[in-house]
């Protein structure tokens, strides 16, 4: 829906809005909702780095220090994105991602996109096996982090190409 339509609909009487929704099957969404992002890392530095890289998204952030805290948060709250550091103690990023996918397959939670932060080339294989929606290779690049988060929140996927070998 065009931005002008949103302004127009906001000024119409309620009964007319209901008529338009019924007649034209319009989809009404809340404009003021901000994405809710769960950030997991056992280091305050990595969590702060992620949050500063995503500050342009105007997100609501929830912190977790390990996979157990992530699973606790996911069990009672919906998120638009989960950013997991692969090297987190007490249930690392891969195990946490697999556990989230297991909960989804059992119908105990809704699908939530997961972005894994990996450190080495073999971690890419693990991120794919864990069914992560995207991965980034550390050290973090704020532009790539923003692009990855945006792609995942919008329902896409993201793979950092910096792990690929250089073509000769």
N, C-alpha and C positions, 0 to 999 in steps of 0.2 A: 504494500500500500504506500502511496506517495506521501511525503511529509505534509503536503498541503491538505490531504484528506484527513490526516490525524488532527490537524488544527480545526478543520471544519466539523468533524464529528464531535469534538469536545464542546462545541457551541450549540449542538442540536438538542431539542427536548428528548427526554428519556424514551418516550413511546416511539418517537421517530427513529431513534437509534435501534431499538428492538425490531422495528419493522424492516430497516435496512439490513440488519443482521439476518433476519429470517428470509427476506426477499433475495438478497444477493449472496448469502452464505459468507458474510464477512467474518474474518477472524479478528477478534479483539484481543489485544495483548496489553499488558501494563507497560507503560513507557518508563516508569520510574524504578523498575526493578534493576538492581545491579547484580552482576555475576557473583556467586559465592564460591570462593576458591579455598580448598584445604591444602595447606603447605606443610609437607613433612620432611624433616631433616633433623638429625640429632645435634646439629651445630646451629647456634643462634646466627652466626655469620651467613650460612647458606640460606636460612629462612629469610633473613633480612635482605639478602641479595635478590632472592626470588621476588619478594614483595616490592622492592624498589624497581625491578625490571617490569613488573606488571602494574605499576602505579598509574600508567596512562589508561588502563582499562577501567579505572574507578571501581575496583572490586571490594567486596567484603572478604576479609581474610580470617581464616581459623587456623591456628598453629597446632601441630602435632610433632612430638619428638621421636616417635617410633611407630611401627606398624600396628601395634596393639591399640594405641591411641587413635590411629586412623580408623580402625575397624569399629571402635567405640563410637566415634563421631558419625561414621557412615550408617550405623545401625539406627540412629534416631534423627538424622538431619540429611536433607538433600543438598547436593553440591553440583555446581555447573562444571567444575574441573577439580582434579586432584593432581598436585605436583609432588612426585615422590623422588627423593634422593635414593639412588640404588644402594649406596653404601651407608645405610642406617643400621645401627645396632638394634638388637631385640626385634627381630622380624624385619628384614631388609625390604627394599623396594620391590624386588621380584616376588618374594613370598607374599607381600601385601597386595600387589596387583593380582596375583593368582587367587588370593582369598576373596578379593572384591569380585572377581569374575565368577567364582564359585557361588558366592551369595546371590549374584545376579541370576545365574542359571537356576538357582533354587527358588527364585521369585521372592527372596527376602529383602531385596533392595532394587531400586531402579538403576538403569545403566548410567554410569558416570564416566566421562572421558578421563583417562589417566595419562599424564605426561611423566615419563621416567627420565631422570637425569643420570646419564651413564658416564663412566670415566675412561673406558678403553674399548677398543674395537670388539673384543669378544662379548662385551656387555650388550652390544646391539642385538646379537643372536638371542640373548636371554630376554631382552625387552620384547622382542617379537614373540618368543615362546610364551611369555607371560601375558600376551594379548594386550599390551599397552597400545593406546591409540596414537601415541607419538613418543619420540625420544629426542633428547638433546645431549650432545657431548660436552662435558665440562672441559675447561673453564667456561662459565656462562657468558654468552653474548646477549646483552639486553634486547637488541633488535630481533635476534632469532627467538628469544624467549617470548617476546611480545607476539611475534608472528605465529609461533607454535600454539600459544594459549588462545589466540584469536581463532585460529583454524579449528582447534578442538572444541571450543565453546560453540562455534557455529556448526558443529556436527561433522567436521572433516577429520583428517589425520595429518601428522607431520613427522617427517624423518629428516634429521640433521644429516646433511651430506658431507660434513667435515670428517667423518670416519672413513670415507672412501679413499682408496689409494689414488695417488696422482697418476694421471694418464701420461704415458711416455710416448 
